Structure formats: structure tokens, C-alpha cells
Amino acid sequence: MLTNVCTREEKGLRLVSGLALLALAGLLNGGLALLGLLGLIPIATVVTGYCPIKHLFGITSCEIDSRRSHHA
């Protein structure tokens, strides 16, 4: 499976920001509370190790497999 979210630092930042957004959803009322549900997105990227936006821009935090680089 394709992964592009690999470093502990990035995963930690995504997890904390996602949980903060979810907490915000609990504090707000009405339609604004739905914005807090956006916190599920960074949490999902931590669980799956894949971020579609990073893929779109060709960005990864994963190390390149050294075996691949020798075959080029």
C-alpha cells in the first residue's frame, strides 16, 4: 500500500491537531461544530499512513528504499 506519512513527528502533529479539532467540535454549537469533525481527516492519515494531498504534490516523509536507488 502507498504511504507518504512516515515520521513520528509528522504523525504526532497530525494526531494532536486532529484531536484538537475534535475537541473544538465538542465546544461549539450548531453548524460550527461540524467544522470540528474535520479533525477526523488528520487522524485518518495517521492510521492509514497516506495523505492524498501530499500524494497530489509528490511529497513524502518516508525514506527512499536504498535498494531502489541502486537500480536506477
C-alpha positions in Angstrom: 0.0 0.0 0.0 1.2 3.5 -0.8 2.4 5.5 2.3 3.6 9.0 2.4 3.2 9.9 6.1 6.1 8.1 7.9 7.9 10.2 10.5 6.9 10.1 14.2 6.9 13.8 14.3 4.5 14.2 11.4 2.2 11.6 12.8 2.3 13.1 16.2 1.5 16.6 14.8 -1.4 15.2 12.7 -2.8 13.3 15.7 -2.7 16.3 18.1 -4.2 18.6 15.5 -7.0 16.1 14.7 -7.8 15.6 18.4 -7.8 19.4 18.9 -10.3 19.8 16.1 -12.5 17.1 17.5 -12.4 18.8 20.9 -13.4 22.0 19.2 -16.4 20.2 17.8 -17.5 19.4 21.4 -17.2 23.0 22.4 -19.1 24.6 19.5 -22.8 24.5 18.8 -24.7 24.2 15.5 -23.1 24.2 12.1 -19.7 25.3 13.5 -19.5 22.0 15.4 -19.4 20.3 12.1 -16.1 22.0 11.3 -14.5 20.3 14.2 -15.3 17.0 12.6 -12.6 17.8 10.1 -10.3 16.5 12.8 -11.1 13.0 11.6 -9.1 13.7 8.4 -5.6 14.1 10.0 -6.4 11.2 12.3 -7.3 9.0 9.3 -3.9 10.0 7.7 -2.1 8.8 10.8 -4.0 5.5 10.8 -3.5 4.8 7.1 -0.1 6.4 6.6 -1.4 8.1 3.5 -2.3 11.7 2.7 -4.0 12.3 -0.7 -2.9 16.0 -0.7 0.7 15.1 -0.2 0.4 12.5 -3.0 -1.0 15.1 -5.3 2.1 17.3 -4.8 4.5 14.4 -4.8 5.6 15.0 -1.2 6.6 12.2 1.2 8.2 12.0 4.6 9.2 8.4 4.1 12.8 7.4 3.5 13.7 6.2 0.0 14.3 2.5 -0.2 18.1 2.2 -0.8 17.7 -1.0 -3.0 15.6 1.0 -5.5 18.1 3.8 -5.8 20.9 1.4 -6.9 18.8 0.0 -9.8 18.3 3.4 -11.4 
